[in-house]
């Protein structure tokens, strides 16, 4: 019989992507082992007791490979046909968190299933990536229209807002990475300018006294009206536009930023942001109500990052060696198996080891972008760029927060950090991409 139409595991599979995946998972297992292994433990026995983090991560890896096997045996058309169903399923999972969540380390985004902690927000990244690719690839979607822009933004922002409501701001921000896909598909640069301007305004609000900033905004608006009045005939439209921009900026500065820092972000997140920019937290009093625990001091807020930088610095150029790091071996760095796993690599293998891991990630991202550009279908291209965007956001923010260049928002390093849901979700995203790429000669639309 002719089996050319039947899906196979190896036909058309990008082996480079698979090898990069296996290499990163191996680095992750080695890093988790180096911070949780105790002298005198029998290595083989400790791997088989399934009680240590590295033995559990091995199980998660096995589950990921099993899921990947099923994905590679699945017809790629299945993902285009069921993308919206998976998205609806993801939203349902997010909503189920509210009645069934378990409060773990301040987050309310986890459902405890026996000994496994399921975090639907992690899985939902896969479903949003599929749904966004599906919408952008529809024949009837005209992405030059504002309505289409709003629909695509809605697909991304719905799970984002639900995740914020679960006090998981860090993971919620990851969904913003999908806007990079929209820009690749033709979202006007004006949106990017508006977004960048708002970001600059928020930063300015944190760095400059609110009254001084309000005066600066007013002076800029007056100057814009003055020169516009002299050099344009559309004076009425100019005044309306400048007035709208001025009101928006003042509204963001006076109301939006204080609301976010007092009602959306958690106290420790606010403290970390102001600690990063070297300022006292002006919202500390507003964030504290009767019965609250005292807000952490600057020393306590900086502790994780300071210990992480000490660990990376102590690694020097070539590192202390495997299982020889003092900062990570003796638990000076909190969350060193999850959010701060990169400092384990930095201490054990130094600058060269860190550079090598960073190089592997860059190679992975470039490979995914290359795969995206060779796709014949819009769906596959959009999905590939969605994967690249999510990976890039996680890698950049995780490493930057480890070395003190970004506030600690608690997101894992792909394939390396300990965590079942994160490893499974990242693996699923990658294997779907491999399956779609293997069938790139087919027209999926």
C-alpha positions in Angstrom: 0.0 0.0 0.0 1.0 3.6 -0.6 1.7 5.2 2.8 2.7 8.6 1.6 -0.4 10.2 2.9 -0.1 8.6 6.3 1.8 10.7 8.9 5.1 9.3 10.0 7.4 10.5 12.8 10.6 11.2 10.9 9.4 12.3 7.4 10.1 16.1 7.0 10.9 16.6 10.7 13.5 19.3 11.4 16.1 17.3 13.3 18.0 20.4 14.2 15.1 21.7 16.2 14.7 18.4 18.0 18.3 18.2 18.9 18.2 21.7 20.3 15.2 20.8 22.3 16.9 17.7 23.8 20.0 19.6 24.5 18.2 22.3 26.5 16.2 19.7 28.4 19.4 17.9 29.3 20.9 21.2 30.5 17.8 21.8 32.6 18.0 18.3 34.2 21.7 18.8 34.9 21.0 22.2 36.5 18.1 21.0 38.6 20.2 18.0 39.7 23.1 20.2 40.7 21.1 22.3 43.1 19.0 19.5 44.7 21.5 16.6 44.9 22.9 15.9 48.4 26.2 14.3 49.1 25.8 10.7 49.9 22.6 10.2 47.9 22.7 7.3 45.4 22.2 8.9 42.0 20.3 6.1 40.4 18.1 5.5 43.4 17.4 9.2 43.8 16.4 9.4 40.1 14.0 6.5 40.5 12.3 7.5 43.8 10.4 10.3 42.0 10.5 12.5 45.1 13.3 14.8 44.1 12.8 17.7 41.7 15.2 16.2 39.1 13.4 12.9 39.2 10.0 14.6 38.8 11.4 16.7 35.9 12.4 13.4 34.3 8.8 12.3 34.5 7.6 15.5 33.0 10.1 15.1 30.2 8.8 11.6 29.5 5.2 12.9 29.4 6.3 15.7 27.1 8.0 13.2 24.7 4.8 11.1 24.7 2.7 14.1 23.9 5.3 15.0 21.2 5.0 11.5 19.7 1.2 11.8 19.4 1.6 15.3 17.8 4.1 14.0 15.3 1.7 11.2 14.3 -1.2 13.6 14.0 -2.3 15.1 10.6 -1.2 18.7 10.6 -4.7 19.7 9.4 -6.0 18.7 12.8 -4.5 21.8 14.4 -6.1 24.2 11.9 -9.5 22.5 12.3 -9.5 22.5 16.1 -7.6 25.7 16.9 -10.8 27.5 18.1 -11.9 24.5 20.1 -8.6 24.4 22.0 -8.8 28.1 22.6 -12.3 27.7 24.2 -10.9 24.8 26.2 -8.1 27.0 27.4 -10.5 29.8 28.5 -12.6 27.2 30.3 -9.5 25.9 32.2 -8.6 29.5 33.2 -12.1 30.1 34.5 -12.0 26.8 36.5 -9.1 28.2 38.4 -11.3 30.6 40.3 -13.4 27.9 42.1 -10.7 25.2 42.3 -7.4 27.1 42.7 -4.8 26.4 45.3 -2.9 29.4 46.8 0.8 28.6 46.3 3.4 31.3 47.1 0.9 34.1 46.6 -0.4 33.0 43.2 -4.0 31.8 42.7 -3.5 30.4 39.2 -2.8 26.7 40.1 -5.2 23.8 40.3 -3.8 21.0 42.4 -4.4 17.5 40.8 -3.0 15.0 43.3 0.7 15.5 43.3 0.7 17.6 40.1 0.2 21.4 40.1 -1.6 22.4 36.9 -1.2 26.0 35.8 -3.7 26.7 33.0 -2.2 30.0 32.1 1.0 28.1 30.9 -1.0 25.8 28.7 -3.2 28.6 27.4 -0.2 30.1 25.6 -0.3 27.1 23.2 -4.1 27.6 22.6 -3.8 31.3 22.1 -1.0 30.7 19.6 -3.2 28.3 17.6 -6.3 30.5 17.8 -4.4 33.7 16.7 -2.8 31.8 13.8 -6.2 30.5 12.8 -7.8 33.9 12.8 -5.0 35.6 10.9 -5.0 32.9 8.3 -8.8 33.0 7.5 -9.7 34.0 4.0 -12.2 36.5 5.3 -9.7 38.2 7.6 -8.6 41.5 6.2 -5.9 42.6 8.5 -5.7 46.0 7.1 -9.0 46.8 8.9 -9.3 48.1 12.4 -12.0 45.6 13.2 -9.6 42.8 12.5 -6.9 44.4 14.7 -9.4 44.5 17.6 -10.5 40.9 17.1 -6.9 39.7 17.1 -6.1 41.8 20.2 -9.2 40.4 21.9 -8.0 36.8 21.3 -4.8 37.7 23.1 -6.2 40.0 25.8 -9.0 37.8 27.1 -6.7 35.2 28.7 -4.3 38.0 29.7 -7.0 39.7 31.8 -8.2 36.4 33.3 -4.6 35.6 34.3 -4.1 39.0 35.9 -7.3 38.3 37.9 -5.5 35.2 39.2 -2.6 37.3 40.6 -0.2 35.9 38.0 0.9 39.2 36.4 4.2 37.7 35.1 2.6 35.0 33.0 -0.1 37.5 31.9 2.6 39.7 30.4 3.8 36.8 28.2 0.6 37.1 26.2 1.7 40.5 25.0 4.4 38.7 23.0 1.7 37.7 20.5 1.5 41.3 19.3 4.8 40.7 17.6 3.0 38.2 15.4 0.4 40.8 14.5 3.2 43.3 13.5 4.7 40.7 11.3 1.4 40.2 9.6 0.8 43.9 8.9 -0.4 45.6 12.1 0.4 49.3 11.5 3.5 50.7 13.1 1.3 53.4 14.7 0.1 50.9 17.3 3.8 50.2 18.1 4.5 53.9 18.5 1.5 54.4 20.8 2.5 51.4 22.9 6.1 52.5 23.2 4.9 56.0 24.1 2.7 54.7 26.8 5.6 52.6 28.1 7.8 55.6 28.2 5.1 57.6 30.0 4.7 54.9 32.6 8.5 54.8 33.2 8.5 58.6 33.4 5.7 58.5 36.0 7.8 56.2 38.2 11.0 58.3 37.9 9.6 61.9 37.9 7.5 63.6 40.5 3.9 63.6 39.4 3.4 67.4 39.6 6.6 68.1 37.7 5.6 65.5 35.0 2.1 67.1 34.7 3.8 70.5 34.1 6.1 69.0 31.5 3.2 67.3 29.6 1.2 70.6 29.7 4.2 72.6 28.4 4.7 70.1 25.5 1.0 70.3 24.6 1.1 74.1 24.6 4.2 74.1 22.4 2.6 71.6 20.0 -0.5 73.8 19.7 1.6 77.0 19.2 3.7 75.6 16.3 0.8 73.7 14.8 -1.3 76.9 14.9 1.4 78.7 12.9 2.2 76.1 10.3 -1.1 74.3 9.7 -4.6 75.4 8.5 -6.4 72.5 10.3 -6.2 74.3 13.6 -9.5 73.0 15.0 -8.4 69.4 14.4 -5.0 70.1 15.8 -6.4 71.4 19.1 -8.8 68.4 19.4 -6.0 65.9 18.7 -3.5 67.5 21.1 -6.2 67.9 23.8 -7.1 64.2 23.5 -3.4 63.2 23.7 -2.9 65.5 26.7 -5.9 64.2 28.6 -4.9 60.6 27.9 -1.3 61.2 29.1 -2.5 62.9 32.3 -5.1 60.2 32.8 -2.4 57.5 32.6 -0.1 59.4 34.9 -2.7 60.4 37.5 -5.1 57.5 37.5 -4.0 54.5 35.4 -0.5 54.0 36.9 -1.6 54.4 40.5 -4.5 52.0 40.0 -2.2 49.4 38.5 0.3 49.7 41.3 -2.2 49.6 44.0 -4.9 47.2 42.7 -3.4 45.1 40.0 0.2 44.4 40.9 1.0 42.6 44.2 2.9 44.4 46.9 6.1 42.4 46.4 6.0 43.1 42.6 5.7 46.8 43.2 8.6 46.7 45.6 10.7 44.9 43.1 10.0 47.4 40.4 10.9 50.4 42.5 13.9 48.5 43.9 15.1 48.0 40.3 14.9 51.7 39.5 16.4 52.7 42.8 13.5 54.6 44.3 11.4 54.3 47.4 7.9 52.9 46.8 5.5 55.8 47.0 2.5 53.4 46.9 3.7 51.5 50.1 1.1 53.1 52.3 -1.7 52.7 49.7 -0.8 49.1 49.3 -1.0 48.3 53.0 -4.4 47.8 54.7 -5.2 46.7 58.2 -4.2 43.1 58.7 -1.7 43.0 56.0 1.8 41.7 56.6 4.5 44.5 56.7 5.8 45.4 53.3 9.3 43.9 52.7 12.2 46.2 53.2 14.5 47.1 50.3 17.1 44.6 51.6 14.5 41.8 51.6 13.2 42.8 48.2 16.7 42.8 46.6 17.7 39.5 48.3 16.9 37.1 45.4 18.6 39.2 42.8 21.6 40.0 45.0 22.2 36.4 45.7 21.7 35.5 42.1 24.3 38.1 40.9 26.7 36.9 43.6 26.3 33.3 42.3 26.9 34.3 38.7 29.8 36.5 39.7 31.4 33.8 41.7 31.5 31.6 38.6 34.0 33.8 37.0 35.1 33.0 33.4 35.1 29.2 33.4 32.9 28.5 36.5 33.4 26.6 39.8 32.5 23.3 38.2 29.6 20.9 38.3 28.3 20.4 41.8 30.8 22.8 43.2 28.8 26.0 43.4 28.5 27.3 47.0 25.7 29.8 46.4 23.4 27.4 44.7 24.4 24.2 46.5 23.7 25.7 49.9 20.4 27.3 49.0 21.4 30.9 49.2 19.5 31.7 46.0 15.7 31.3 46.4 13.8 29.5 43.6 17.1 28.4 42.1 15.4 25.4 40.4 12.7 27.5 38.7 12.9 31.3 38.2 16.6 31.6 39.0 18.0 28.5 37.4 20.2 30.6 35.1 22.4 31.6 38.0 23.1 27.9 38.6 24.5 27.7 35.1 26.5 30.9 35.7 28.0 29.7 38.9 28.8 26.2 37.8 30.1 27.0 34.3 30.9 30.7 34.4 30.8 33.2 31.6 31.7 30.6 29.0 28.9 28.3 30.1 26.4 31.1 30.3 27.4 32.3 26.8 27.1 28.8 25.4 23.5 28.4 26.8 22.6 31.9 25.5 24.0 30.9 22.1 21.9 27.7 22.0 18.8 29.8 22.7 19.7 32.4 20.0 20.3 29.5 17.6 16.9 28.1 18.5 15.1 31.4 18.0 16.8 32.0 14.6 16.0 28.4 13.5 12.3 29.0 14.4 12.2 32.3 12.5 13.9 30.5 9.5 11.2 27.8 9.7 8.5 30.5 9.9 9.7 32.2 6.7 9.8 28.9 4.7 6.1 28.1 5.4 3.7 28.1 2.5 0.6 28.5 4.7 -0.3 31.6 6.6 -1.4 29.5 9.6 1.9 27.8 9.9 3.9 31.0 9.5 1.8 32.8 12.1 2.0 29.9 14.5 5.8 29.7 14.1 6.2 33.4 14.8 4.0 33.0 17.9 6.3 30.3 19.2 9.4 32.4 18.5 7.8 35.4 20.3 6.8 33.5 23.4 10.2 31.8 23.6 12.0 35.2 23.1 9.9 36.9 25.8 10.6 34.1 28.4 14.3 33.9 27.6 14.9 37.6 27.6 12.9 38.4 30.8 14.1 35.4 32.8 17.8 36.0 32.1 17.5 39.8 32.6 15.7 39.4 35.9 18.4 36.9 37.0 21.1 39.5 36.5 19.1 42.4 37.7 18.2 44.1 34.5 14.5 43.4 34.8 12.1 43.2 37.7 11.4 39.7 39.0 8.1 38.7 37.6 8.4 34.9 38.0 8.5 33.3 34.6 10.5 30.1 33.8 13.4 29.6 31.4 12.1 27.4 28.5 13.0 23.7 28.8 15.5 24.4 31.6 13.5 25.6 34.7 11.8 23.0 36.9 8.1 22.7 36.4 5.7 20.2 34.8 3.2 22.5 33.2 5.8 24.8 31.8 7.9 22.0 30.3 4.8 20.3 28.8 3.5 23.5 27.4 6.8 24.6 25.8 7.3 21.1 24.4 3.8 21.0 23.0 4.3 24.3 21.3 7.6 23.1 19.7 6.3 19.7 18.6 3.2 21.3 16.9 5.6 23.6 15.0 7.7 20.6 14.0 4.6 18.8 12.7 3.4 21.8 10.8 6.8 22.3 9.3 7.0 18.7 8.2 3.9 19.2 6.2 4.9 22.6 4.8 4.5 21.4 1.2 0.7 21.0 1.9 -1.5 24.1 1.6 -3.1 24.5 5.0 -4.1 28.1 4.2 
